[in-house]
Amino acid sequence: MKQIDQYINSIYKETNGNKQETKELKEEMKSHLIEAVHELKEEGHTEQEAINIAIERFGEEREVSSIILKLTTAKKKLENKIIKSAVVILLLGTVLSVIFLLMDWNNTTERQNFANQIFKKLGTNSEISEEAEQFITTFVKSNASIYEMSVEFITEEWNRPIDYGIKDGTWFTNYLIKDGKDFSNRYWAVDIWMTKYTYLSIGILSGSISIFLSLLMVWIIMKKYRIKREV
């Protein structure tokens, strides 16, 4: 049926998809049209009438061509989305990892400065004042990186309780590893515990790399399969 072949070719002339898939779609479309023609002829139509009706029922050429074009380009779009998602995840993971590492580095360099500020406020008195307690409380709560702090006047007394302590963890920092360090002068000892983000940073980077490699593998397989079929 030459008219059916011409109709199908006119639909696919503007598509640039996979050759093998295009061929299969053409054969499938032709099979449906021929089947429809046979059914119409059994209903009493002439062959020409049956062909015209079958093509009319199948839809306008532009409409069908648009559908076919979407089908043949769907895989390429999916491939692009996969590789773009992989790159975005890797970049996002890298950025977050660097941010947390910088936070750790900043905590390490600032901890001595924090202790010096506390020492200055405590002075040489053997007892902590209400003003000093308020200062420490405000200081800890205003520094998100500080998880816990305790101060103790230095004496020879064994097992002496701390003079003042405060903990200010959040639901997020409560699940992270803490890093404590002691500082002291002639009068006071200050114990500062800070949230350690290094392991979180490593976990985020490792996870993003794993997801990236998985998506990259999927993209390679899909692209390789598509190219192979186009040859």
C-alpha atoms as one frame of an Amber mdcrd trajectory, in Angstrom:
protein
   0.000   0.000   0.000   2.050   2.854  -1.391  -0.129   5.601   0.072   0.408
   4.286   3.598   4.194   4.167   3.067   4.174   7.744   1.775   2.102   8.886
   4.740   4.425   7.248   7.262   7.546   8.637   5.552   6.051  12.139   5.583
   5.567  11.879   9.338   9.137  10.810  10.040  10.943  13.062   7.565  11.571
  15.766  10.230  12.697  13.437  12.992  16.387  12.865  13.777  16.139  10.149
  16.392  17.567   6.693  16.737  17.505   4.980  13.328  16.659   1.561  14.689
  13.886   2.926  16.906  12.515   4.996  14.013  12.450   1.921  11.814  10.619
  -0.075  14.497   8.096   2.713  15.032   7.484   2.937  11.285   6.848  -0.792
  11.065   4.515  -0.691  14.046   2.571   2.248  12.605   2.327   0.562   9.231
   1.069  -2.624  10.864  -1.678  -0.718  12.697  -2.752   1.143   9.560  -2.846
  -2.002   7.428  -4.860  -3.781  10.104  -7.272  -0.851  10.211  -7.586  -0.923
   6.394  -8.460  -4.639   6.429 -11.118  -4.096   9.097 -12.651  -1.221   7.107
 -12.686  -3.316   3.912 -14.526  -6.069   5.785 -17.108  -3.426   6.727 -17.741
  -2.812   3.020 -15.414   0.048   2.153 -13.241   0.012  -0.942  -9.504  -0.213
  -0.463  -9.005   3.481  -1.230 -11.793   4.500   1.121 -10.379   2.251   3.816
  -6.904   3.767   3.458  -8.251   7.322   3.603 -10.370   6.612   6.668  -7.511
   4.801   8.450  -5.141   7.702   7.850  -7.774  10.222   8.913  -8.407   8.328
  12.119  -4.693   8.148  12.805  -4.529  11.919  12.977  -3.106  14.852  11.170
   0.474  14.466  10.006   1.764  17.363  12.072   0.151  16.094  15.253   1.503
  12.589  14.802   4.913  13.929  13.796   5.030  15.972  16.994   4.280  12.889
  19.062   6.966  10.884  17.294   9.488  13.664  17.733   8.823  13.718  21.461
   9.266   9.955  21.660  12.561   9.952  19.770  14.030  12.837  21.833  12.810
  11.643  25.244  15.867   9.488  25.855  18.275  12.289  25.025  16.483  14.620
  27.426  16.599  11.969  30.130  20.323  11.489  29.537  20.888  15.240  29.863
  18.886  15.401  33.076  20.838  12.510  34.567  24.284  13.962  33.816  23.233
  17.466  34.933  21.833  16.077  38.181  25.047  14.141  38.758  27.191  17.258
  38.294  24.935  19.406  40.515  25.012  16.815  43.312  28.804  16.564  43.123
  29.251  20.358  43.154  26.763  20.821  45.987  28.434  18.077  48.044  31.867
  19.610  47.434  30.717  23.101  48.432  29.047  21.858  51.627  32.110  19.773
  52.472  34.411  22.778  52.096  32.082  24.951  54.204  32.113  22.457  57.087
  35.897  22.065  56.875  36.294  25.842  57.059  33.990  25.899  60.086  36.234
  23.336  61.793  39.344  25.312  60.941  37.759  28.492  62.285  36.750  26.709
  65.515  40.329  25.520  66.044  41.823  28.979  65.574  39.158  30.792  67.608
  38.993  28.486  70.628  42.053  30.032  72.313  40.566  33.475  71.744  37.299
  32.329  73.349  39.202  31.095  76.418  41.132  34.363  76.729  37.893  36.340
  76.734  36.528  34.127  79.528  39.749  34.466  81.547  39.575  38.231  81.246
  36.023  38.261  82.575  36.764  35.845  85.447  39.753  37.818  86.669  41.656
  36.580  89.750  38.717  36.040  92.100  38.312  32.543  93.486  34.552  32.661
  93.019  32.655  33.276  89.826  30.397  36.317  89.898  26.858  36.528  88.579
  28.093  38.959  85.975  30.709  36.432  84.812  28.092  33.657  84.688  25.810
  35.835  82.607  28.703  36.715  80.314  29.616  33.042  79.805  25.972  32.064
  79.199  25.503  34.820  76.620  28.872  34.035  75.062  28.069  30.322  74.590
  24.558  30.925  73.279  25.802  33.509  70.787  28.467  31.158  69.376  26.758
  28.287  67.551  30.038  26.376  67.274  30.381  26.046  71.073  28.536  22.980
  72.351  29.535  23.047  76.015  31.736  25.083  78.349  32.735  24.694  81.972
  34.939  26.816  84.255  36.726  25.813  87.428  38.931  27.707  89.838  42.309
  26.019  90.141  42.977  24.588  93.633  44.695  21.555  95.121  41.341  20.233
  96.278  40.671  16.777  94.769  37.384  16.025  93.069  36.172  19.583  93.395
  32.984  20.301  91.404  33.134  22.800  88.572  32.226  26.362  89.410  30.000
  26.878  86.399  28.983  24.957  83.279  26.606  25.411  80.368  25.568  23.235
  77.442  23.840  24.679  74.394  23.406  21.883  71.842  20.745  21.730  69.142
  18.953  18.734  67.609  21.538  18.875  64.812  24.737  19.256  66.839  23.600
  16.671  69.389  24.216  13.943  66.788  27.665  15.192  65.746  31.070  14.401
  67.236  32.384  16.898  69.801  35.961  17.995  70.347  36.999  19.253  73.786
  40.065  21.168  74.852  41.244  22.572  78.198  42.747  26.008  78.693  44.117
  27.444  81.922  45.928  30.374  83.456  47.191  30.795  87.019  43.655  30.967
  88.421  41.060  29.349  86.208  40.633  26.323  83.956  38.229  26.537  81.049
  37.011  23.436  79.209  35.526  24.213  75.787  33.714  21.565  73.724  32.977
  22.430  70.137  31.068  20.640  67.416  33.446  18.858  65.051  32.309  18.988
  61.425  35.218  17.133  59.795  33.515  13.732  59.723  30.261  15.279  58.517
  32.236  16.970  55.748  33.853  13.673  54.737  30.483  11.913  54.805  28.828
  14.536  52.603  31.689  14.488  50.091  31.793  10.662  49.994  28.033  10.459
  49.551  27.967  13.027  46.746  30.831  11.264  44.940  29.039   7.897  45.234
  25.794   9.334  43.839  27.715  11.110  41.074  29.503   7.918  40.015  26.256
   5.918  40.077  24.431   8.456  37.903  27.455   8.735  35.628  27.433   4.971
  35.112  23.711   5.038  34.274  24.319   7.901  31.823  27.201   6.063  30.119
  25.154   2.879  29.740  22.134   4.732  28.314  24.251   6.807  25.931  26.252
   3.783  24.786  23.066   1.797  24.147  21.475   4.685  22.221  24.534   5.261
  20.044  24.835   1.556  19.357  21.252   1.452  18.089  21.764   4.536  15.937
  24.675   2.960  14.075
